[in-house]
Every structure is written in structure tokens, then in C-alpha cells.
């Protein structure tokens, strides 16, 4: 009779398809009201000899069923793990999903290219705050109080908070002012970054980017300025014999000052860069005004230097054929996919600026 029970329970154990079913079998056989337990309870009514024999049989049966349950439990656990490993398997050799890769904005790429070129010439990158005070943005740069040049910049002033009038920098020049106030010459820095002017039309956005440069040393002269900018423009536009023209100009912070044109041709509505007789304005520059040096704590009888500035959107549009300035800041992913750069295309002088 116990043999029949054993066969029945063992077949139930082997038929249990999951841990819950197996537990049910265990309760039916070995639980408080289980069938084996029931027989155990009947032992008390037997004679001592019968009780010993029947007790040994029941204990053996109990052990065998418990062992079968444990074995089945291990089988189920192994099968469960195997199923998960099959279902959750990942193929690490598959290529990266292309849609997860973003694009580098043309402004960032252009800044990276310029940094690569100037780094090669020994310039460091300097940064400063977007929110500035009147001294660092205007006064130190030789804009006298009430001078019309201050109006030219269409400054965004912040709501009054305290005695100091704060504003959004109208150029990155305050970065150079801060560098001169904090470091002794020789100085050789570029300052790329955001700038702000209250202006919005086809060719102006209220936020735009500039890169400015500053070199201060004891004998830095106009020849260094010209050589530096000629080398920069030829590298940036990738035209070896690109002609440059320096036209006299005026800025409050430089004297003498010049605007720089590069050679081009506009025949047939197409713009080509090179020695074609036509000219295109590209940047401004000059020798740092002695008043600026003195305002920034530098002895103008001992040191002199040059500075330059250019708009990044403008040269990016030129170099990459982007027709409309305003699209730079519309955050249109289709535009970014078209004009953006792949992240691994990192500009460097050794590997090429941008492929
Ligand atoms: C210090 C001293 C001198 C920076 C310079 C220009 C000429 C210039 C414009 C180009 C187009 C700005 O983006 S734009 O509108 N900039 O023409 N910038 S010299 O001169 C400095 C700067 C800082 C202390």
C-alpha cells in the first residue's frame, strides 16, 4: 500500500511544472494534514513491533519524497535560469543603434576648430561669466561714460539689484579684462563664448557667439597681429594662399584698429574664397589701447599687445554654407542632422579640422 502511495507521490513531484505546484505536492504529502503525516499519526494505535516496522517504512518514504521534492526544485530552478538566459541574451557584437547618436552643433564644431588652430600657436582658452558689470564690459575697455559706443551695443541690462548695474556681456572682451587683472604678461589667450545684444533681424539674434584673442608682451607689434590672423584664416578656411586685406577702422579698445577682409569671388551667386579680386569682411583687430592696459593694471610703457574679435555664426555660415542665421537657435533636429557633425569628428591640426 505504501508502494502505491510512493509511486503516486513521486509521479506528482515529477509532474509539478513550477515551484507553486511543487509546494502543493509537498503539503499534500508532508504537511500537517498530509497523507504521510496522517499515517504517522496512526502509529500510536499499533503494537510495538508493528509500530517499529511501519515507522521505519514511513520515515524512509518521507525521506525519499522530501529528497525527490528537493531534486525537482533544483531542476525547476535550473530550467528557469536557462529560460531567462535564453530570453535575455544580448549580442554584444551588434553595432550601436544609429538613432542614439547625436550631432555636434555647427557652433560647437567651429569653436573646436578655432581652438585647435590657436592652440597650435600657443594660445590658451579663457572663460568668464555671461552676466557682467559695467566696468568689465565697458569702462575698462575705454568706453567713456555716456559715449555713443555704449549705445551701439544695444545692451541688455538686468533689473536693478544693489548698487552695481549688471548686464549681459555684449562681447567676450570682459574675459580678457579679467585675465589681465589676474595674470602678469606674457598673455596669449582666446575667449570664445556667448554674447548678447538687443537686436533681431535677418543677420542678428539677441544671443550670438564671438571669439576674441589677446596677446600681451614687451615687444608684441602689428606684424605679429598680421601674421597670426593670416595664419589663422588660411588654416580655418583651408585655402593656402588666401589673401587678407587690413583696412583702417575704429574701436574704443584698440589703436590703431583694423578690419580684416578675405579674398573671394561672388560670381553667379556662388561664393568662392581665394585670390579673385573681391573682398569679404571677416574680423576686427588692433593694438590694445594704452588706456585699456592701464585700466587692467598693466604698465603701458613696458607692455603692448594686440587683440582681435570675430562672430562665430558668421564664419560658420560661410564655411559650411548655412544660409539663415536664425536656424542656428531653433533647435530643429532635422536641421541639426543636416548641418551637425558626428561626435567622433574631433577637429585637430594633426588629423584635419573637419572631414
Ligand atoms: C581687450 C582689449 C581689446 C577685441 C576686438 C574686435 C576688434 C572686433 C567684433 C567683430 C565682429 C565683434 O562679433 S563682432 O561684432 N570685434 O572687431 N574685437 S578688437 O579687442 C579687445 C578685447 C579685449 C581687453
Boltz pocket constraint, residues with backbone or C-beta under 6 A from the ligand:
constraints:
  - pocket:
      binder: B
      contacts: [[A, 141], [A, 171], [A, 173], [A, 174], [A, 176], [A, 177], [A, 209], [A, 210], [A, 212], [A, 213], [A, 214], [A, 251], [A, 253], [A, 254], [A, 258], [A, 282], [A, 283], [A, 284], [A, 285], [A, 286], [A, 288], [A, 292], [A, 307], [A, 308], [A, 309], [A, 310], [A, 311], [A, 312]]
      max_distance: 6.0
